[in-house]
Each structure stands twice: as structure tokens, then as C-alpha cells.
């Protein structure tokens, strides 16, 4: 059982969290168990995800929409992957070639992105195929508009890792759009 | 447009594009889960997870109730404090401006400050009492400190007080039948139980004054003055019946 540090005090937020739990607990458990293949670790991950998301719930949140469901799945998935990697004693991020990646960021070609607006789902799927965490982190950053610090707290990774993943995700996206990666 | 504007516009456009991709990613996630709904429906959530969540929510509710209560107490206590302060200030003002109130207030304080030790030698509780004598006979100390002589004697009902003096200092010797109530000032005094001729006595020392109370089978006595306690004890032990 995890020790938790914060307790929900606002009644509305508490109600939202209860709704989130009872609506999505099966999906979250399913995702966590699918990665970890361990009931206890899956339970820990779901608990952690709920505790973390409780800090980001606001009173205006619509808990029944796909956006909230997506958020919970992204958090659970990434936390599960972290634990899985820790278990396997692998680094969660390979920072080799960081300078090269950062240097390449200035070479984006805007026209290339605009051309494939109608294939957004496919592109997102391709990005997930490259590395699921890339698509997740881009979503947290640009759809949910969390800061790097907030993302790092949510996913239990360092801010440096967050920046690197975003950079790599953009790089991978560039390659997908450019046709270098295709399904 | 200059280079900086172009860069900003590009950045904004890219962010919008990333958001668009992110939203598509969310739709993919939901579609994927919908595709696995049959398996997901079969999932059995461990009871421990449900229990944990209920406990987590309950703890939040409890802390919220406690915080609400503390806020209420703070609010009420600050109001009560203000009211009390106003009352105290009014009392102080009235006390010092209205004489009748001032007298009553000071009398109140002086009465509550008085403290007496009430002693009564009851015939039924004493081991040495045989009988009570009348006041035809009285007790007189055969030992009187140097320089002191009998100055006066007074009788109040069955109580007899003898006063001794050396011209400067005075001490009194009182005797009464057993069963008489004595009120002895023991507030902030040093008291000590002693034995006088086999009877329990009480020595009271306060502000330099000595009061020795004791009894015998018939009567209760006290010596009161500024002499040494040993002097009073010697006098007490030297009583003779006259």
C-alpha cells in the first residue's frame, strides 16, 4: 500500500475524482496489468495515478469526456512503463545524441506539416508506433497544456527527461510527416 | 514581417499542430480501449484497490471537516475574544469611574482572597479527651519568656484571651473549650504538625508571625505572636491549671 502525501479537501474535486475512479477503474487496471503483468504493481500504479491526477483536477473539469479518459490512460501507461523499465533496470530515456537532436530542431519545415492535416489520426498512430511515450508526452504538453515540471511530477520522471522526450517526439513526428517513417 | 515575427508565427502554428496531433492521439487511445471493451468488462478490480480508494476519500472528507471546524472555532473565538475585551474594558472604566461599583468589586476580591484553616477539636474524634471542663478553671503557662508579663485578659463567652507584653512586643494566649471553631490564617503560610504533651498541635509560620495551636483533653489553645516557635512550644508544654 502506498503512503500518500496529499488528501483531497475540496468537495467538488473529491466528487470528480470519485467519478473518474468509478468510470475508468477497469480501463486503468487493464492498461497497468497489461504492461506490468503483476496485480500488486498494477494496483500501486492506479493508486499513484489517482493521487497525481487529483492535484490537477479543477472544478470545471468534465470527467466523462474522452479527454479525461485519455489523460488517465496516459498517466497510468507511463507510470507502468517506468516501473517496468526500473524492474528491467533499463534507463527510461537514452540521452545519447542529444546535441544532434537539439541542433536539428531549427530545421523544421512548416509546409511539410500543413500538408497532412487530414491524416492526423494516422500520424498520431505512427508516432505511438515509434514510441508510445512520445505521443503521450506531446499530448500532455500541447493538448492538456501542462508545463514540463507538471509533466515530470505526473509521470515521475525528471524535467530533463521530459524535455528530451518532447524533442525526440518532435523529431520523430518530422520524420513521419516527411515520409521517412511509414506504416 | 521580420525574422522574429516569422519565428513566433511558426512556433504558434507548430504548437497548434502538435495539439491537433495530440487530440488525434486521445481519440486513438479511446478507440483502442473501445476495441478491447469485451476484455475490459471481464476485469475484476481487487477489493484492496476499492478499499484503498474509499479510505483515501474518507480521509479527505475527515480532514475537510476538521479544517471547517477549526475555521469555525477561529471565527467564533475571535468574536468571543472581542466581546470579552469590550466587557473587560467597560468593567475597568465603570469600576474606576463609579464609586459604588468600585467598592463592591474590591470587596469581592478581598473576600475571595481570604483563606482560613478551620480547626475544630471534636470530642468524638480526639483520642485524649475525657471530659470538658467549665470556665471556672483556666490554664496558665508556668513558663513565660524573659521580660514578658501579663498585660490584659479578656473573656468572650467561653473563650479566654491572655495578652502578654514586654513593653514593645505582644503575644496572646487563648483558650477555649474543645469543640470551639478556630479560624487560623494559613494562606501562604508554613505549617507543621507537632506534638504537645502527647497531643497533636499545629505550628503556623507566616510573615514572621508564629501561631501555635494545640489542645489537651479539655481545652484548645493557641499562642500567637512574634516570638520563636521553640519559645511558644516551651510555653505550651508548661501549662498549668489554675
Interface residues (C-beta under 8 A of the other chain):
Chain A: X1 X4 X7 X8 X9 X10 X11 X14 X17 X18 X21 X25 X26 X27 X29 X30 X33 X39 X43 X46 X47 X50 X51 X66 X67 X69 X70 X73 X74 X108 X110 X113 X114 X117 X120 X121 X123 X124 X125 X127 X128 X135 X136 X138 X139 X140 X141 X142 X143 X170 X173
Chain B: X10 X13 X14 X15 X17 X18 X19 X20 X21 X22 X23 X24 X25 X26 X27 X28 X29 X30 X33 X36 X39 X40 X41 X43 X45 X46 X48 X49 X52 X53 X56 X57 X59 X60 X61 X63 X64 X67
